[in-house]
Amino acid sequence: MKITTQHTIITLIQTFIMGSIDAFTFQNFNGSFVSAQTGNLVVFAYELASKGWTTAYVRVPVLLGFLLGAFFLKNIVIPSRKIDPLVLLCFPSA
């Protein structure tokens, strides 16, 4: 794939939007990221190592929700139709 200015602009816009959403949810929802599961895993590991299970357990439902959603989406088989990538961008939990 040839990288064009249009691809670069779209990538920058998506990065800004997801960064803004992550910043909002991190501040307002007990330090959880909505789009960065790697960040959630890092925060979980940090809290587990430094503060123990009594603080880190709060992160488990977020990680389990992501894993379940990824598992179900991966295993949905629709042989007669393909999922359009734009649909996945609009509805990431679809």
Long-range contacts (C-beta under 8 A, 24 or more apart in sequence): 14-89, 30-58, 32-59, 32-62, 35-92, 37-63, 37-66, 40-66, 69-93
